[in-house]
């Protein structure tokens, strides 16, 4: 994958779908920050994003998605309404889906 091509919010499933030009990167780290609750996802080996750097969604759990591009990674930050959430992650071809419950 060379770049993130799209970030969408699937309201019916409370899921954030991150799409790439090519396959999802193989090195991904993610973690939850409970203060000002947010879920952080680092995608290594890419540094380009082709979408606005923040997207407001106002879902039941997901409020906002923003990112920062760094030299060796792109960090996606999903601002959520509460910290006690469960996260289910899956990669399928060029899409990486994070489902919040």
C-alpha positions as CSV (number, residue, x, y, z in Angstrom):
1,X,0.0,0.0,0.0
2,X,1.3,3.4,-0.9
3,X,-1.4,5.6,0.5
4,X,-4.8,5.7,2.3
5,X,-7.3,6.4,-0.4
6,X,-10.5,6.7,1.7
7,X,-11.8,6.8,5.2
8,X,-15.5,6.0,5.6
9,X,-17.9,5.4,8.5
10,X,-20.4,2.6,8.4
11,X,-23.1,3.8,10.8
12,X,-25.2,0.6,10.7
13,X,-22.2,-1.4,12.0
14,X,-20.5,1.4,14.0
15,X,-17.4,0.7,11.9
16,X,-14.6,2.8,10.4
17,X,-13.4,1.5,7.0
18,X,-9.9,2.6,5.9
19,X,-9.1,2.0,2.3
20,X,-5.7,1.8,0.7
21,X,-4.2,2.0,-2.8
22,X,-3.2,-1.7,-2.8
23,X,-3.1,-4.1,0.1
24,X,-3.5,-3.2,3.7
25,X,0.0,-2.6,5.3
26,X,1.4,-5.7,7.1
27,X,2.6,-3.7,10.2
28,X,-0.2,-2.2,12.2
29,X,-0.3,-1.2,15.9
30,X,-3.4,0.0,17.7
31,X,-4.3,1.0,21.2
32,X,-7.0,2.7,23.2
33,X,-6.5,6.0,25.1
34,X,-9.1,6.3,27.9
35,X,-8.6,10.0,28.6
36,X,-10.6,12.0,26.0
37,X,-11.4,8.5,24.7
38,X,-9.9,7.7,21.4
39,X,-8.6,4.7,19.5
40,X,-5.3,5.0,17.8
41,X,-4.1,3.0,14.7
42,X,-0.6,3.3,13.3
43,X,-0.1,2.0,9.8
44,X,3.7,1.6,9.1
45,X,5.4,1.9,5.7
46,X,3.0,4.5,4.3
47,X,3.1,8.3,4.6
48,X,0.4,9.5,2.2
49,X,-3.3,10.1,2.8
50,X,-5.6,11.3,0.0
51,X,-8.5,12.4,2.2
52,X,-9.2,15.5,4.3
53,X,-7.3,15.3,7.6
54,X,-10.4,15.2,9.7
55,X,-13.9,13.7,9.1
56,X,-16.8,14.3,11.5
57,X,-19.2,11.4,11.8
58,X,-21.3,11.8,15.0
59,X,-22.3,8.2,15.3
60,X,-23.4,6.4,18.5
61,X,-19.7,5.7,19.3
62,X,-17.6,7.3,16.6
63,X,-17.5,11.1,16.7
64,X,-14.5,12.1,14.5
65,X,-11.6,10.5,12.6
66,X,-8.4,12.4,12.1
67,X,-4.9,11.5,11.1
68,X,-1.3,12.6,11.1
69,X,1.2,11.6,8.4
70,X,4.7,10.9,9.7
71,X,8.0,9.8,8.0
72,X,7.4,6.1,8.5
73,X,3.7,5.8,9.3
74,X,0.3,7.3,9.2
75,X,-1.5,7.6,12.6
76,X,-5.3,7.4,12.5
77,X,-7.1,8.7,15.6
78,X,-10.8,7.7,16.1
79,X,-12.4,9.9,18.7
80,X,-15.1,7.9,20.5
81,X,-17.9,8.7,23.0
82,X,-16.7,6.4,25.7
83,X,-13.7,4.4,26.7
84,X,-15.3,1.0,27.6
85,X,-15.7,-0.2,24.0
86,X,-14.7,-3.4,22.3
87,X,-12.9,-3.3,19.0
88,X,-13.0,-5.8,16.3
89,X,-10.4,-5.4,13.5
90,X,-10.3,-7.1,10.1
91,X,-8.3,-6.7,6.9
92,X,-9.8,-7.7,3.6
93,X,-7.7,-6.9,0.4
94,X,-7.3,-3.1,0.4
95,X,-9.8,-2.4,3.3
96,X,-9.1,-2.3,7.0
97,X,-12.2,-2.3,9.1
98,X,-12.5,-1.3,12.8
99,X,-15.8,-2.2,14.3
100,X,-16.7,-0.6,17.7
101,X,-19.2,-2.1,20.2
